[in-house]
Amino acid sequence: MKLEVPAARQRSQDAEHKDKAAGVLGIEPWKNHPTRLPSPLPEADAGGALVPPLNFAMVDDGIFRSGLPDAASFRFLLSLNLRSIVYLCPEPYPEENARFLRQNGIELHQFGIEGSKSGLTMPETMLLQEPLVYIPEETIREALKVILDVRNQPVLIHCKRGKHRTGCVVGCLRKLQKWCLSSVFDEYLHFAAAKARSTDQRFMELFDASSLMHLTASQ
């Protein structure tokens, strides 16, 4: 079955001057990032403001990214009208979060990717200087199929902190959207910052998106 995907909007670095300063709750899009926060958002009541999860951003229409939401972010998540969450950690989903999803009819898709340093062997082309976790390419592909299926959108992609695992998935999505590699890395580095891993970048560079191009056939 061919999945319908909203048209991707790639931005090259030479379009930087077209970006507008925008944001909600103090979140600003970075210079080369096509992030837009959902608008309009419900007004916060007297009980408090809408609080986005750690490292929250909009990836594309109906696709968001973040770190693991906590209870303080649940009202914000409701404002996104989510249909599903793609969770990239192998650990069981926190019960409080799972209860929130059940109560609001949000479907959970879990793709467990180890996030800590380990002794797992990586293909020689993936080995650099740091002994980081093996990134399972097939798991990334399966996660992308769920993310790009419009029946699952709006969808939130998250791991624990929204840096490495989420960054790799979004980076591979950008390759499907035919972003240039430098822009893919810029976005990854914006979220990973000092915690950036060269093996993550190498994985994104070598990721073969050709087998998934049919998912973006409508673009």
Solvent accessible surface area in square Angstrom, and as a share of the most:
residue,aa,sasa,rsa
1,M,189,0.84
2,K,135,0.57
3,L,24,0.12
4,E,119,0.53
5,V,16,0.09
6,P,41,0.26
7,A,65,0.50
8,A,24,0.19
9,R,84,0.31
10,Q,72,0.32
11,R,86,0.31
12,S,48,0.31
13,Q,79,0.35
14,D,115,0.60
15,A,24,0.18
16,E,83,0.37
17,H,147,0.66
18,K,140,0.59
19,D,39,0.20
20,K,169,0.71
21,A,103,0.80
22,A,55,0.42
23,G,41,0.39
24,V,46,0.27
25,L,77,0.39
26,G,72,0.69
27,I,41,0.21
28,E,105,0.47
29,P,38,0.24
30,W,30,0.11
31,K,117,0.50
32,N,5,0.03
33,H,2,0.01
34,P,9,0.05
35,T,10,0.06
36,R,112,0.41
37,L,26,0.13
38,P,23,0.15
39,S,100,0.65
40,P,127,0.80
41,L,30,0.15
42,P,76,0.48
43,E,161,0.72
44,A,47,0.36
45,D,88,0.46
46,A,115,0.89
47,G,76,0.73
48,G,35,0.33
49,A,60,0.47
50,L,10,0.05
51,V,70,0.40
52,P,26,0.16
53,P,8,0.05
54,L,93,0.46
55,N,38,0.20
56,F,8,0.03
57,A,5,0.04
58,M,16,0.07
59,V,1,0.01
60,D,8,0.04
61,D,53,0.28
62,G,17,0.16
63,I,3,0.02
64,F,9,0.04
65,R,1,0.00
66,S,0,0.00
67,G,0,0.00
68,L,61,0.30
69,P,2,0.01
70,D,85,0.44
71,A,50,0.39
72,A,64,0.49
73,S,2,0.01
74,F,28,0.12
75,R,100,0.36
76,F,0,0.00
77,L,2,0.01
78,L,83,0.41
79,S,17,0.11
80,L,8,0.04
81,N,116,0.59
82,L,13,0.06
83,R,131,0.48
84,S,1,0.01
85,I,0,0.00
86,V,0,0.00
87,Y,7,0.02
88,L,0,0.00
89,C,0,0.00
90,P,50,0.31
91,E,71,0.32
92,P,120,0.75
93,Y,23,0.09
94,P,47,0.30
95,E,101,0.45
96,E,84,0.38
97,N,9,0.04
98,A,17,0.14
99,R,103,0.38
100,F,14,0.06
101,L,6,0.03
102,R,154,0.56
103,Q,132,0.59
104,N,61,0.31
105,G,67,0.64
106,I,14,0.07
107,E,98,0.44
108,L,60,0.30
109,H,35,0.15
110,Q,76,0.34
111,F,34,0.14
112,G,40,0.39
113,I,4,0.02
114,E,87,0.39
115,G,21,0.20
116,S,72,0.47
117,K,135,0.57
118,S,41,0.26
119,G,81,0.78
120,L,96,0.48
121,T,119,0.69
122,M,6,0.03
123,P,69,0.43
124,E,154,0.69
125,T,83,0.48
126,M,16,0.07
127,L,92,0.46
128,L,75,0.37
129,Q,175,0.78
130,E,44,0.20
131,P,91,0.57
132,L,6,0.03
133,V,8,0.04
134,Y,88,0.33
135,I,10,0.05
136,P,31,0.19
137,E,60,0.27
138,E,105,0.47
139,T,32,0.19
140,I,0,0.00
141,R,32,0.12
142,E,66,0.30
143,A,0,0.00
144,L,0,0.00
145,K,74,0.31
146,V,26,0.15
147,I,0,0.00
148,L,2,0.01
149,D,13,0.07
150,V,47,0.27
151,R,140,0.51
152,N,22,0.11
153,Q,14,0.06
154,P,35,0.22
155,V,0,0.00
156,L,0,0.00
157,I,0,0.00
158,H,0,0.00
159,C,4,0.02
160,K,103,0.44
161,R,150,0.55
162,G,0,0.00
163,K,43,0.18
164,H,32,0.14
165,R,28,0.10
166,T,0,0.00
167,G,2,0.02
168,C,3,0.02
169,V,0,0.00
170,V,2,0.01
171,G,3,0.03
172,C,0,0.00
173,L,0,0.00
174,R,1,0.01
175,K,43,0.18
176,L,1,0.01
177,Q,14,0.06
178,K,147,0.62
179,W,13,0.05
180,C,58,0.35
181,L,63,0.31
182,S,57,0.37
183,S,0,0.00
184,V,2,0.01
185,F,40,0.16
186,D,38,0.20
187,E,3,0.01
188,Y,3,0.01
189,L,71,0.35
190,H,85,0.38
191,F,15,0.06
192,A,0,0.00
193,A,65,0.50
194,A,105,0.82
195,K,129,0.54
196,A,37,0.29
197,R,39,0.14
198,S,47,0.30
199,T,1,0.01
200,D,4,0.02
201,Q,37,0.16
202,R,73,0.27
203,F,7,0.03
204,M,0,0.00
205,E,72,0.32
206,L,78,0.39
207,F,5,0.02
208,D,78,0.40
209,A,9,0.07
210,S,75,0.48
211,S,64,0.42
212,L,3,0.02
213,M,64,0.29
214,H,94,0.42
215,L,5,0.02
216,T,13,0.07
217,A,57,0.44
218,S,72,0.47
219,Q,93,0.41
